[in-house]
Amino acid sequence: MGRWRSPGLALAAVPLLALVTAACQDSVSGPGSGEPFDLNPGVYVLADPGSGASLRAEADAFIPGGGVRLVLENASDEVLGYNLCTHALERNDGGEWKVLPIPRVCTMELRLLNPGAGAGYDATLPEDLSAGDYRFRIAVGFMDSERHRDLASVAFQVE
């Protein structure tokens, strides 16, 4: 005979296993919303300007292959969930923002930014970037209100 001595005991273990499995699945979901938080930009709508969160791109000159400092500032009254490494670079193509693929490796960790705090990340523009208008975009989670939004930097021009 197998591990279970009584068929009744084995049958009782099945619902318990299902309950534990369901509880574990819920624990990896997003904060209270029942939906996982996606760190990839472009999934959520852009946050309204009054959200208190902002993304800024800083550089001496925006040139192909040049360095850019991304700065996330949290002036809201909520903790923000974010990961600046998972940023997207978008190009304005006739009034429509299109994502450009940037190959890189990021850890898929959710970092937390307290109200009144800021965080930075050093990025590099692609070497083959053509002239045009660009912006960076990231996904953030407003942890207290369980809202997920994207933030976009002010557009900048590559010559």
C-alpha positions in Angstrom: 0.0 0.0 0.0 1.2 3.6 -0.7 1.8 6.4 1.7 -1.8 6.9 2.7 -3.1 4.2 5.1 -6.8 5.3 4.8 -8.6 6.4 1.6 -10.6 8.8 3.7 -7.5 10.6 4.9 -6.2 10.9 1.3 -9.5 12.4 0.1 -9.5 14.9 3.0 -6.0 16.1 2.0 -7.1 17.0 -1.6 -9.3 20.0 -0.5 -6.6 21.2 1.9 -4.0 21.1 -0.8 -6.3 23.1 -3.1 -6.9 25.7 -0.3 -3.2 26.1 0.4 -2.4 26.5 -3.4 -5.1 29.1 -3.8 -3.9 31.1 -0.8 -0.3 31.1 -2.2 -1.5 32.3 -5.6 -3.3 35.2 -3.9 -0.2 36.1 -2.0 1.8 36.8 -5.1 -0.8 39.1 -6.6 -0.7 42.9 -6.6 -1.4 44.7 -3.4 -5.0 44.0 -2.6 -6.2 44.4 -6.2 -6.1 40.7 -7.1 -4.1 41.6 -10.2 -0.3 41.4 -10.5 1.6 44.6 -10.8 3.3 44.7 -14.2 6.6 46.6 -14.2 6.7 47.0 -18.0 5.7 50.5 -19.2 2.8 50.8 -21.7 0.4 48.5 -19.8 -1.2 51.3 -17.8 -2.5 54.8 -18.7 -0.4 57.8 -17.9 -0.8 59.3 -14.5 -2.5 62.7 -14.4 -0.2 65.7 -13.7 -1.6 66.1 -10.2 -0.7 62.6 -9.1 2.4 63.9 -7.2 4.8 61.5 -9.0 7.1 62.7 -11.7 9.8 61.3 -14.0 12.6 63.5 -15.3 15.4 62.8 -17.8 18.6 64.7 -17.2 21.6 65.0 -19.6 24.2 67.5 -20.6 23.2 66.7 -24.2 20.8 64.1 -25.5 23.0 62.3 -28.1 23.1 58.7 -29.5 25.1 56.6 -27.1 25.0 59.3 -24.4 24.2 58.9 -20.8 21.0 60.0 -19.2 20.0 60.2 -15.6 16.4 59.2 -14.9 15.0 60.8 -11.7 11.8 59.6 -10.1 10.3 62.0 -7.5 7.5 61.2 -5.2 5.6 64.3 -4.0 2.4 62.3 -3.4 1.2 61.2 0.0 1.6 57.5 -0.9 4.4 55.0 -1.2 5.3 54.3 -4.8 6.3 50.9 -6.2 8.7 51.2 -9.1 11.7 49.8 -11.0 13.6 52.4 -13.1 15.6 49.7 -14.9 12.5 48.5 -16.7 12.0 51.9 -18.4 10.9 52.3 -22.0 12.3 54.8 -24.5 9.5 56.2 -26.8 9.9 58.1 -30.0 7.3 60.6 -31.3 6.2 59.3 -34.7 3.8 61.8 -36.2 2.1 62.6 -32.8 2.0 58.9 -31.7 4.5 57.7 -29.1 6.1 54.4 -30.1 8.3 52.2 -27.9 11.8 51.5 -29.1 13.3 48.2 -28.0 16.4 48.6 -25.8 18.1 45.3 -25.0 19.2 45.1 -21.3 18.9 42.9 -18.3 16.9 44.0 -15.2 16.0 42.3 -12.0 12.2 42.2 -11.8 12.1 43.6 -8.3 9.6 46.1 -7.0 11.3 49.0 -5.1 9.5 51.3 -2.8 9.8 55.1 -2.7 8.4 56.9 0.3 6.5 60.2 0.0 8.9 63.1 -0.4 11.8 60.9 -1.6 13.5 60.6 -4.9 15.4 57.9 -6.8 17.8 57.9 -9.7 19.0 55.5 -12.4 21.7 55.9 -15.0 20.6 54.9 -18.5 22.3 55.0 -21.9 20.6 56.1 -25.1 21.1 53.6 -28.0 24.0 54.2 -30.4 21.8 54.0 -33.5 19.2 56.6 -32.3 18.0 58.9 -35.2 17.2 62.6 -34.8 13.7 63.2 -33.3 11.7 63.7 -30.1 11.9 61.1 -27.4 10.7 60.5 -23.9 11.2 57.9 -21.2 8.3 56.0 -19.6 8.0 53.8 -16.5 5.3 52.0 -14.6 4.5 52.9 -11.0 2.2 51.6 -8.4 0.5 53.9 -5.9 0.6 51.3 -3.1 -2.0 52.7 -0.7 -4.8 53.3 -3.2 -3.7 50.3 -5.3 -3.6 52.4 -8.5 -1.1 51.4 -11.3 -0.1 54.1 -13.7 2.7 55.0 -16.1 4.8 58.2 -15.8 6.5 59.8 -18.8 9.3 62.3 -18.8 9.1 65.6 -20.6 10.0 65.0 -24.3 13.6 65.8 -25.3 15.2 66.2 -28.7 18.0 64.1 -30.1 19.9 65.9 -32.9 
